[in-house]
Amino acid sequence: MLNRWKKGLGMLFCLVMLLGFLVACGSDDVATPAEQPEGTDDPATETPEGERVVKIGALYDITGGTGDVGTPYAEGEQAYVEYINSKGGVDGIIIDLIGDDYAYNITEAQRQYQALRDRHNVSAILGWGTADTEALRQQVANDNLPFMSASYSENLKDLTESPLNFIAGATYSDQGRAIVDWIVENHDGENPTLALLYNDTAFGRSPIEDIKAYASENGVEVVDEQVIDLSATEAQSQMLNMERQDPDYAIINQTWGATATILREAQTLGIDTQFLGLNWATGEGVIDIAGDAAEGYMGVLTHAFPYEELEGMAEVEEYLHSKGKTLEDINQKFIQGWVTAKIMAEGIRNAADTELTGEDIKVGIESIENLDLGGLGAPVSFSADNHAGTSQIRLARVENGRWEPITDYFGVSD
């Protein structure tokens, strides 16, 4: 009897040990201290070949409300990192880009941010949306993690509220102000009128009050505002409401899908307002969806189209060739993601002689002065007092089914 009891106890002990082993091996969400050291003083590691490695986190929207533009943008970021690593890295520093789809959900963005910080020990982050970027900015500041987002919210200019955020393109508000300046300079007649079309998200609302204020200061009357959902496939009632006010111009702050919906409804109703989109409402996808309803539509260019003959496009073409692809396989949002990762890499380059902590990379980005992007975007500069890289944009128009730039880079201060 005693022997059977001992044998049963031994089997129970083995089962408990086996269960513990399976739990440990089966958990993807919990890393051991040896795998993911928390709070290490030296975030830069080395490969077996002796290369230095710096971890950069990323938040992507692939399947969420802005996935139409978020997907090619994420592909551009990933492509640039792969390209620079294939060249031996940034002054010999390999970038380990760690990111996932957060589906434009603030709660998921928060969860992923914490994992990037605590499990992966990243030194900086390439972010995405306005709502999540603004929601995370206090944590980013506390954690001393430079955060370069795809959001160009004017709020991120305030260094007292957003000391670790960097803006890689002209803010939505500066884009809107530049459009107002263009209207004032190019409108035939007196007292131009303007409508504002946007979605009810932090991104959609971001520039609206600033545009209204700037328009009022410059003699442009805002006569109508219409809220149209990011995923809208019809907007007839909103467009009928706008038509009653008969604005000369309408500024759109959406992504491709809702923008195309607006243009199709306007064509159906015979509205002759001149529509102008901010940067996420501009790009090849609008034409793909809207077809000939996009003809004559104007938009803000913060970054170049792949078919433009520009010096900076050579690197992109070299990368694509290595993948058996051509410039025809990508779009403007790919270029935008590529450029953002390139700017982050320049900050890492400026910090190459340091331990590559978040603070080191922050100072490295603040040291960027008049970075020439080969025409892929306006040159960018940052400093300890200014985390907005540029206020410059171009304007383009859809002509014969293709976007054609119609201005050089300009800004409100010009």
N, C-alpha and C positions, 0 to 999 in steps of 0.2 A: 504493500500500500504506500509506504513512504517513498519507494523508488518511483512508483507511478506519479506521485505528487510532485517529486523533484523533476521528473521528465516533463510533466505538464507545465510547471513553472518555467522550465527552460524554453519550451516552445513558445510560451506567452512572451517571454523576454525577447526572443528572436523576432516574433511578429511585431512587437512594439518598435524595435530597432529598424526593421524593414519599412514599416509605415513612416517612421521619421525620415528615412532615407528618400522614400518616394516623394514625400511632401517637399523636401528640400530640393530635389531635382526637378519637380514639376512646377515650381513657382517661377513665373516669368516676371513677377512684379516686385519681388524682394531680392535684393542682391546681398551677398555676404560682404562684410567689411573689407575682406581682402580684394573682392572684385571691384567694388565701388566705394573707395574711401570717402568719407564725408568730412568736409571742412579741411582738406589737405592744404598745406601752405604752398605747394608747387603743382598747379594744375597741368603744366606742360609735362608730358611723359616722353619716353623714347621707344622706338620700334626696335626689334632685334638687330636691325641694320644700323642702329645708332641715330636714326632720324628723330628730330623733335616733333612732337604731335601736340596740337592744341585742339581742344574740343569746343565746337560751336553748336549751340542748339538752334532748332528751327521749328516754327509753328506754321503749318500749311492749312489752307482751305481747299480741299479737293472735292468734297461731296456736299458742302454746305451752300448757303445762299449766295456766296460770291465765288463759287467753284469754277464758274465759266472763265473768269480771269485769273483766279487763284491757281488753277492747275498749270497753265503755261508759265506763270511767274515762278512757281515752285520748281518746275523743270529747269528754268533758266538759272536759278540759284544753284541747284544740284550740278548742273552742267559746268558752271564756272569753277566750282570747287574741284570737280573731277579733272577739269582741264589744267588748273594750276598745280594740282597734285601730280599730274602726269609730267609736268615740267620740273619736278623736284620740290614742289611746294613754294611757299612764300619765303624767299631767302633760306631755303632748306627746311622750313617748318611745314609739316603736313597738316592740313585741316581735316579733322574728323567731324563731319557734319552729321548731327543726330537730330532727326525730325520726324514728325508724323502728322497725319490729317486730324485736325481738331474740329472739322466740320462747322466752323463759324459759330461755335458754342462756347460761351464765356466760361461755364463750369468746366468743360473739358480742357479749355486753354489753361485754366488755373491748375488742373491736375497735371497736365503735361509740363507746365512750367516748373512745378515742384519736383517732378521726376528729373527734369533736365538739371535742375539745381542740385538736388540731393543725391540722386543715384548716379548721374553721369558727370557731375562736377564740371559743367561747362564754364567757359570763361566769358562768353558773350552769347547773344541770341539774335537771330534774324526772325522778326515777328511778322504778323500779317494785319489783322483787322483793327479798326478804330476802337470799338467797344472793349475788346480784350486788352489792347495796348494801353488804353487809359485806365482800365481796371487794375492792371498789373504794375503801373508805373511807381507806386509807392513801395511795393515789394522789390521791384527792380533796383530802386534807389537804396533800400535797406541792404540788399544783397550785393550791391556794387557790381551789377552785371550790365554792361553796355547793351542796349536794346535798339536795333535798327529795324524799324517796322516798315511795312508796305502802307501803313496809314500815314497820310500827310495832313493830319489834323493840326490846325493852328494852336490848339491847346498844348501840344507837345513842344512848342517854342518856349514855354514858360519854364525856366530852369529852376525856379523855386518849387514847382510842382513836379517837374519831369527832368531831374538833373542827370539821369543816365540814359535818356532817350535821344536818338539822333534821327534826323529827317533827311532822307536821301534825295528828295525831289521838292519842287515848289509846293507849298501847302495848298490845300483845297481853297482856302480863303484867298491866297495870292493868285491862284489860277483864276478865280472868279473876278478879282479886282482887275487882272490883266484883260479879261474879256470885256469888262465894263469900259476900260480905257480904249480898247479896240472899237467898241460900239460908238463911243463919243467921237472918235477920230474918223470913222467911216460911215456914220449914219447920214443919209440924205434927208434934209429937213430938220425941223426942230423937235425937241422934247421926245426922244426915243422912249418907248415903253418896253417893259421886261416882265416875263413870267419866270417862276422858279419851279422846277419839277424835280422831286427828290423822294427818297424812301424814308420811312420812319424808323431809322436806326441811328446810332451815334455817327456812323459814316455819312449817311444821307443828310442829317441835320447839321453836320459839322460846320460848313461854311455859310449857312443861310443868313444868319444875322449879320455877319461881316459883309456879305455881298449887298444886302439891303442897305446897310449903313453907307457903304462906299458908293453905291448907285445914287443914293439920295444926295450925297456930297457933290456928285458930279453931274447932276441934272438928268439922271435916268430914273424914270418912275417905275417902281415895281407895282404892277397892277393885278398880279394874280400869283397864287401859290397852289400847287396841287401835289398831294402825297400819293405816290404810286408804289405798290409793293415791289420789293426786289425780284420776286418770282412772278410778277404779273404777266399773264398772257393776253390780257385785254385791259384797256384803259379808256373805253369810249366815253364813260360819264365824266371822267376827269378832263378829257380833251374837249368835250362839249362845253364844260364849265370854262375852260381856258379860252375857247374860241369866242365866247361872249365878251371877253375883255379885249380881244383882238390885239394882243401884244405884237410889237415889231420883232422882238427877240424872245427866246426862251432858253435858259440855261438848265441843262440836265445833269444831275449828279446821281448816277446809277452805275450798274455794270451792263454788259452787253445785252443780256436778255431783255430787261425792262426797257432799255434804250430802243432796241429794235421794235418792241411793242408800241412805244410812243410814236415812233416814226411811221409805222404801218397805219396806226389809227389816224394820224395827221393826214396821211395820203388819202385814206378812205374818205375822210371828212372834207378834203380839199382845203386844209388850213395852209396858209402861205407864210406863216411865221418862220423866221430864220432860227433854226435850232442849233445850239452850240453845247457840246458836252465837255465836262471836266475829264480828267485823264482816264478814269476807269470806264467812262462812257465812250471812249475813243478806241478804235482798233479794228482789225480785220473781222472779228467776230460779229460786229454790228452789221457789216455788209453781208456776211454769210447768212445771217438770220433775216435781215430786213429786205434784202434784195434791192430792187430799184427804188424802194421807198427811202433808202439812205442817200440817194443822189442829192448833192448840194448841201448835205449835212456837214457841219463844221465841228472841230473838236480840238482840245488841248493836247499837245504832244509834250510829255516830259521826257520821253525817250524815243529812239529812232525806230523806223521800220526796217526789217531785214533787207529789203530791196534797195535801200539807199546806199549809194556808193560812198562809204565813209571809211576812214583809216581804221577805226576801232572794230570794224566788221571782219577784219582779216582773222583775228583770233577766233571769233565765233565760227567762221567758215572752216578754219583748220580743225576745230573740235568736231564739227558736224561731219567733215570728210572722214575723220577717224572712225565715225560711227556708220559710215555708208549713207549719210544724209546730205542734204543741201540746205541752203538758206530758205528754199521754198517750203521746207518741212516745219518751220517755226514761225512765230508771229511777234508782234511788238511787245507783248507782255512777257514773253521769253527773254527778250532783250532787257526789259526792265528788271527782271529777277537777276539776270546775269550781271548787270551793272551794280545792283545793290550788293551782291556778294563780292564783287570786285572792290567796292569801296570798303567793305569790312576787311577784306584782305590787305588793303593798303594800311588800315589802322594796325593790323597785326605786323605788317612789315616795319612800321615805325616803332613798334614795341619789341622788335626781334631780339634786342640785347637784354631783355628783362625776363622775369619768370613767367610772363604772359598771364598774370592774374587779370581779373576784371578791371581793376584800377589801372594796370599797365596798358591794357587795350583801350580803355577810355582816353587816357592821355595820348595814346597813339592816334586815335581818331581825331582828337582835338588838334593834333599836329598836321593834319592834312590841309594843305594850302593850294588852291587852284589846281586840283587834280584834273588832268586832261584825260577825258574818257574817249578820245578819238571820235567825237561827234555822236557817240551813242547816247549821251545825255549832256546837259549843260555842265561845265566844270563845277566842282564842288569844293568848298572850303569850310572848315570848322575851327572853333577855338574854344577856350574855356568859358567864354562868355556867349558863344553862339553855337547852337547845335542844329541849326537849320542850314543845310548845305548849299542851297540856292533858292532864288525866287524866280529863276528864268524859265520860260516856256516858249514853245512855238505854237502856231495855229496851223491846222490842215483842213482840207475840204475834200469830200468825196467827189471825184470827177471821173466819169466813165467807169464806175465800178471799182475805183481804186483811190486810196488815200494819197493826196498830194500836199506836201507842206507848202504853205503860202506865205510864211514869214520866217525870218531868222529868229534866234532866241532873243526874247525881250522880257522885261519885268516891269512891275509897277513903278520902280524907281527910275526907269529910263525916260 
